Amino acid sequence: MIIIMKRNAAEESLKQVSSYVTGKGLEVHISHGKELTIVGVVGNKDLINPDHLTSMKDVERIVPVTESYKLANKKFHPEPTTIQVGNTVIGPDNLTIMAGPCAVESKGQLLSIAHAVRDAGATFLRGGAYKPRTSPYSFQGLETEGLQYMQEAAKETGLATICEVVSLEAIEAAAKYVDMIQIGARNMQNFMLLKEAGRSGMPVLLKRGLCATVEEWLNAAEYIIAEGNPKVVLCERGIRTFETATRNTLDLSVVPVLKTRTHLPIIIDPSHATGSYKYVPSMAKAAVACGADGLMIEVHDNPVCALSDGPQSLNFNKFATLTKELRPFSGLVGREF
């Protein structure tokens, strides 16, 4: 449930409400908005006497939360969340561009890509050091060596860095070298990994599972936030349907849906969604137009020779052209990058 306090409620009233709730053994999460202050309550609401609460000073009303996800729920936190990552932020006022190779292949390759994407307008360098692949014989990533290259690239370019993690050991290693960790689609419901990501305290990009519903996705985010880590960003990367013309089906309708259900930022990955560099620019523009908070785009210095996902990667010229073409779209929706 959520307890909505009256406008300009006294701090003492807020403390009284919080003390009552915590005294019953429930958790309290306070959200100060522009218009209202909301007290979110997590736990067995049957322990709470609604009449007693509504009789307290400055309590306006009580609203039940029927969804299973609470902390990720917009009812708990009406204002959109802004998350600081390195030298940049992800949130409603800017357009975050994450770009880089699917897999880190070498130091020279990564540095070259990092400079190119920064010059074109990206604020994040993405790069895979741990690569969970469909085939066990495919390139699996450079692991710690790749993370070290990410750190060097960040020092040279000033870009924030993000890398996928697949285990507790990977999280512990990534924490030493990158600014943000990513939970991939295949691990969206790896609940132990989600808990560890929450305990790490690092900003987390949570990709939607291959066949996950919105509610399942938001409940996965809840696992991270429930561990005390509110720095969660959602990423739509296409879902599996009957269609084979593209690698996956990019669900752009999920952007307005999420805007009504959660306060968490939403990033769109048109590269994994379409599986073809030809379709990435149009889907990226559509994502910006429908309100996405950012994009994750795969960029490679030589896509034909990429060790992972070359067909969906843009080369430097195509990426620079795309970011230039995105500026009118971002301007129309009031976002800067």
C-alpha positions as semicolon CSV with decimal commas, in nm:
position;residue;x (nm);y (nm);z (nm)
1;M;0,000;0,000;0,000
2;I;0,097;0,365;-0,025
3;I;0,014;0,641;0,218
4;I;-0,034;0,978;0,052
5;M;0,046;1,270;0,276
6;K;-0,125;1,607;0,246
7;R;0,049;1,888;0,060
8;N;0,307;2,056;0,285
9;A;0,276;1,780;0,545
10;A;0,486;1,846;0,853
11;E;0,805;1,646;0,900
12;E;0,680;1,540;1,240
13;S;0,367;1,390;1,081
14;L;0,582;1,194;0,838
15;K;0,794;1,059;1,122
16;Q;0,482;0,956;1,314
17;V;0,346;0,761;1,015
18;S;0,683;0,597;0,950
19;S;0,725;0,498;1,313
20;Y;0,382;0,338;1,321
21;V;0,451;0,132;1,008
22;T;0,801;0,021;1,106
23;G;0,673;-0,059;1,454
24;K;0,450;-0,321;1,290
25;G;0,757;-0,481;1,128
26;L;0,698;-0,343;0,777
27;E;0,938;-0,149;0,553
28;V;0,892;0,218;0,468
29;H;1,007;0,386;0,147
30;I;0,952;0,762;0,131
31;S;0,925;0,947;-0,201
32;H;0,926;1,327;-0,203
33;G;0,764;1,452;-0,524
34;K;0,699;1,803;-0,652
35;E;0,339;1,792;-0,537
36;L;0,308;1,505;-0,289
37;T;0,501;1,303;-0,037
38;I;0,430;0,932;-0,055
39;V;0,506;0,669;0,206
40;G;0,538;0,329;0,042
41;V;0,473;0,030;0,267
42;V;0,620;-0,314;0,190
43;G;0,515;-0,615;0,391
44;N;0,201;-0,774;0,532
45;K;-0,052;-0,491;0,510
46;D;-0,296;-0,687;0,728
47;L;-0,084;-0,578;1,024
48;I;-0,179;-0,216;0,953
49;N;-0,499;-0,055;1,082
50;P;-0,611;0,174;0,794
51;D;-0,849;0,368;1,017
52;H;-0,570;0,442;1,261
53;L;-0,346;0,564;0,979
54;T;-0,606;0,790;0,822
55;S;-0,672;0,946;1,160
56;M;-0,310;1,061;1,185
57;K;-0,227;1,423;1,117
58;D;-0,151;1,515;0,752
59;V;-0,248;1,174;0,610
60;E;-0,463;1,237;0,304
61;R;-0,552;0,883;0,194
62;I;-0,436;0,524;0,158
63;V;-0,406;0,358;-0,183
64;P;-0,369;-0,020;-0,222
65;V;-0,099;-0,148;-0,457
66;T;-0,228;-0,461;-0,625
67;E;0,077;-0,526;-0,845
68;S;0,334;-0,772;-0,713
69;Y;0,618;-0,529;-0,781
70;K;0,624;-0,246;-0,528
71;L;0,952;-0,054;-0,526
72;A;0,966;-0,042;-0,905
73;N;0,604;0,076;-0,914
74;K;0,522;0,430;-1,023
75;K;0,264;0,445;-0,745
76;F;0,550;0,425;-0,495
77;H;0,764;0,678;-0,680
78;P;0,559;0,905;-0,910
79;E;0,855;1,112;-1,033
80;P;1,081;0,954;-1,301
81;T;1,411;0,833;-1,162
82;T;1,741;0,985;-1,270
83;I;2,051;0,769;-1,221
84;Q;2,406;0,901;-1,202
85;V;2,661;0,675;-1,373
86;G;3,019;0,793;-1,390
87;N;3,024;1,140;-1,546
88;T;2,678;1,112;-1,699
89;V;2,315;1,058;-1,603
90;I;2,031;0,843;-1,732
91;G;1,691;1,001;-1,696
92;P;1,407;1,207;-1,842
93;D;1,599;1,520;-1,940
94;N;1,862;1,374;-2,170
95;L;1,907;1,101;-2,429
96;T;2,167;0,846;-2,324
97;I;2,362;0,683;-2,609
98;M;2,544;0,361;-2,522
99;A;2,762;0,233;-2,803
100;G;3,042;-0,012;-2,863
101;P;3,121;-0,367;-2,967
102;C;2,919;-0,670;-2,868
103;A;3,245;-0,827;-2,749
104;V;3,576;-0,674;-2,651
105;E;3,829;-0,835;-2,884
106;S;4,154;-0,647;-2,819
107;K;4,285;-0,334;-2,653
108;G;4,356;-0,154;-2,980
109;Q;4,014;-0,238;-3,120
110;L;3,830;-0,114;-2,812
111;L;4,025;0,214;-2,788
112;S;3,957;0,285;-3,154
113;I;3,584;0,224;-3,110
114;A;3,569;0,424;-2,786
115;H;3,713;0,736;-2,950
116;A;3,484;0,701;-3,251
117;V;3,161;0,664;-3,054
118;R;3,252;0,947;-2,815
119;D;3,324;1,181;-3,105
120;A;2,985;1,093;-3,255
121;G;2,795;1,178;-2,936
122;A;2,786;0,864;-2,719
123;T;2,829;0,907;-2,343
124;F;2,864;0,535;-2,266
125;L;3,100;0,269;-2,396
126;R;2,941;-0,075;-2,402
127;G;3,155;-0,383;-2,442
128;G;3,113;-0,749;-2,360
129;A;3,384;-0,916;-2,152
130;Y;3,161;-1,212;-2,061
131;K;2,960;-1,343;-2,355
132;P;2,689;-1,602;-2,286
133;R;2,640;-1,752;-2,632
134;T;2,390;-1,995;-2,778
135;S;2,670;-2,220;-2,898
136;P;2,937;-2,333;-2,649
137;Y;3,192;-2,313;-2,933
138;S;3,137;-1,941;-2,999
139;F;3,368;-1,672;-2,864
140;Q;3,295;-1,635;-2,490
141;G;3,478;-1,310;-2,417
142;L;3,810;-1,197;-2,269
143;E;3,668;-1,173;-1,915
144;T;3,899;-0,978;-1,676
145;E;4,136;-0,880;-1,955
146;G;3,843;-0,728;-2,142
147;L;3,733;-0,538;-1,830
148;Q;4,081;-0,390;-1,796
149;Y;4,064;-0,266;-2,153
150;M;3,727;-0,107;-2,073
151;Q;3,884;0,080;-1,785
152;E;4,169;0,205;-2,005
153;A;3,923;0,322;-2,269
154;A;3,723;0,511;-2,006
155;K;4,035;0,691;-1,882
156;E;4,127;0,796;-2,236
157;T;3,781;0,912;-2,345
158;G;3,587;1,004;-2,032
159;L;3,304;0,772;-2,131
160;A;3,103;0,585;-1,870
161;T;3,135;0,208;-1,915
162;I;2,895;-0,085;-1,902
163;C;2,955;-0,459;-1,928
164;E;2,737;-0,767;-1,895
165;V;2,791;-0,997;-1,596
166;V;2,694;-1,362;-1,568
167;S;2,794;-1,463;-1,215
168;L;2,885;-1,332;-0,871
169;E;3,252;-1,362;-0,966
170;A;3,188;-1,152;-1,277
171;I;3,011;-0,885;-1,069
172;E;3,303;-0,868;-0,826
173;A;3,547;-0,833;-1,115
174;A;3,336;-0,578;-1,304
175;A;3,304;-0,359;-0,993
176;K;3,679;-0,293;-1,012
177;Y;3,679;-0,173;-1,373
178;V;3,343;-0,047;-1,507
179;D;3,072;0,199;-1,397
180;M;2,760;-0,009;-1,465
181;I;2,673;-0,375;-1,498
182;Q;2,424;-0,539;-1,732
183;I;2,203;-0,840;-1,669
184;G;2,139;-1,000;-2,007
185;A;1,812;-1,133;-2,145
186;R;1,903;-1,494;-2,069
187;N;1,962;-1,407;-1,704
188;M;1,661;-1,182;-1,645
189;Q;1,507;-1,442;-1,416
190;N;1,830;-1,568;-1,265
191;F;1,708;-1,455;-0,925
192;M;2,031;-1,525;-0,738
193;L;2,223;-1,315;-0,989
194;L;1,964;-1,036;-0,957
195;K;2,007;-1,037;-0,579
196;E;2,385;-1,020;-0,611
197;A;2,353;-0,731;-0,855
198;G;2,136;-0,555;-0,600
199;R;2,386;-0,616;-0,321
200;S;2,670;-0,481;-0,536
201;G;2,524;-0,130;-0,520
202;M;2,631;-0,070;-0,881
203;P;2,394;0,079;-1,140
204;V;2,228;-0,210;-1,323
205;L;2,091;-0,232;-1,678
206;L;1,830;-0,509;-1,681
207;K;1,746;-0,648;-2,024
208;R;1,405;-0,796;-2,095
209;G;1,397;-1,174;-2,124
210;L;1,332;-1,340;-2,459
211;C;0,969;-1,418;-2,374
212;A;0,914;-1,208;-2,063
213;T;0,596;-1,016;-1,993
214;V;0,614;-0,661;-1,858
215;E;0,508;-0,782;-1,514
216;E;0,779;-1,051;-1,507
217;W;1,035;-0,793;-1,615
218;L;0,934;-0,544;-1,345
219;N;0,936;-0,818;-1,084
220;A;1,293;-0,899;-1,190
221;A;1,381;-0,533;-1,133
222;E;1,212;-0,559;-0,793
223;Y;1,461;-0,830;-0,691
224;I;1,746;-0,583;-0,745
225;I;1,578;-0,287;-0,577
226;A;1,465;-0,498;-0,281
227;E;1,833;-0,557;-0,198
228;G;1,871;-0,184;-0,138
229;N;1,986;-0,082;-0,485
230;P;1,745;0,160;-0,660
231;K;1,982;0,227;-0,953
232;V;1,806;0,010;-1,211
233;V;1,757;0,086;-1,581
234;L;1,535;-0,132;-1,801
235;C;1,638;-0,231;-2,154
236;E;1,404;-0,356;-2,426
237;R;1,599;-0,570;-2,676
238;G;1,322;-0,746;-2,864
239;I;1,113;-1,047;-2,771
240;R;1,078;-1,384;-2,941
241;T;0,771;-1,419;-3,160
242;F;0,675;-1,624;-3,466
243;E;0,832;-1,362;-3,697
244;T;1,166;-1,450;-3,860
245;A;1,225;-1,142;-4,079
246;T;1,418;-0,989;-3,789
247;R;1,622;-1,151;-3,515
248;N;1,358;-1,060;-3,255
249;T;1,046;-0,842;-3,248
250;L;1,119;-0,497;-3,106
251;D;0,832;-0,406;-2,874
252;L;0,830;-0,026;-2,883
253;S;0,481;-0,020;-2,734
254;V;0,647;-0,123;-2,409
255;V;0,790;0,230;-2,371
256;P;0,457;0,408;-2,306
257;V;0,339;0,105;-2,108
258;L;0,639;0,127;-1,877
259;K;0,603;0,503;-1,842
260;T;0,262;0,442;-1,684
261;R;0,379;0,160;-1,457
262;T;0,729;0,239;-1,337
263;H;0,958;0,529;-1,255
264;L;1,265;0,345;-1,388
265;P;1,441;0,469;-1,705
266;I;1,400;0,265;-2,024
267;I;1,671;0,207;-2,286
268;I;1,608;0,053;-2,629
269;D;1,854;-0,184;-2,798
270;P;1,765;-0,186;-3,171
271;S;2,076;-0,387;-3,258
272;H;1,982;-0,708;-3,078
273;A;1,617;-0,654;-3,158
274;T;1,651;-0,642;-3,537
275;G;1,974;-0,837;-3,587
276;S;2,060;-0,626;-3,892
277;Y;2,246;-0,295;-3,917
278;K;2,007;-0,192;-4,195
279;Y;1,714;-0,165;-3,956
280;V;1,893;-0,008;-3,660
281;P;1,864;0,361;-3,764
282;S;1,488;0,361;-3,822
283;M;1,418;0,171;-3,500
284;A;1,650;0,401;-3,305
285;K;1,463;0,707;-3,430
286;A;1,128;0,547;-3,350
287;A;1,250;0,464;-2,998
288;V;1,344;0,826;-2,933
289;A;1,015;0,950;-3,078
290;C;0,808;0,726;-2,847
291;G;0,985;0,842;-2,531
292;A;1,278;0,610;-2,462
293;D;1,542;0,747;-2,226
294;G;1,828;0,616;-2,435
295;L;1,967;0,373;-2,688
296;M;2,219;0,089;-2,681
297;I;2,378;0,044;-3,023
298;E;2,645;-0,199;-3,133
299;V;2,936;-0,037;-3,317
300;H;3,244;-0,210;-3,457
301;D;3,547;-0,092;-3,651
302;N;3,506;-0,379;-3,898
303;P;3,168;-0,551;-3,858
304;V;3,240;-0,814;-4,123
305;C;3,521;-0,951;-3,907
306;A;3,353;-0,911;-3,566
307;L;3,380;-1,211;-3,334
308;S;3,023;-1,154;-3,214
309;D;2,711;-1,007;-3,379
310;G;2,881;-0,841;-3,675
311;P;2,566;-0,832;-3,893
312;Q;2,386;-0,603;-3,649
313;S;2,680;-0,369;-3,582
314;L;2,718;-0,024;-3,735
315;N;3,057;0,090;-3,863
316;F;3,193;0,428;-3,757
317;N;3,047;0,624;-4,049
318;K;2,700;0,474;-4,010
319;F;2,699;0,542;-3,637
320;A;2,809;0,904;-3,684
321;T;2,537;0,951;-3,944
322;L;2,277;0,803;-3,712
323;T;2,362;1,027;-3,416
324;K;2,344;1,331;-3,644
325;E;2,002;1,221;-3,771
326;L;1,882;1,155;-3,416
327;R;1,927;1,515;-3,299
328;P;1,604;1,650;-3,454
329;F;1,411;1,362;-3,295
330;S;1,564;1,420;-2,952
331;G;1,495;1,792;-2,983
332;L;1,127;1,731;-3,057
333;V;1,086;1,530;-2,736
334;G;1,289;1,775;-2,527
335;R;1,600;1,563;-2,472
336;E;1,963;1,657;-2,510
337;F;2,268;1,447;-2,597
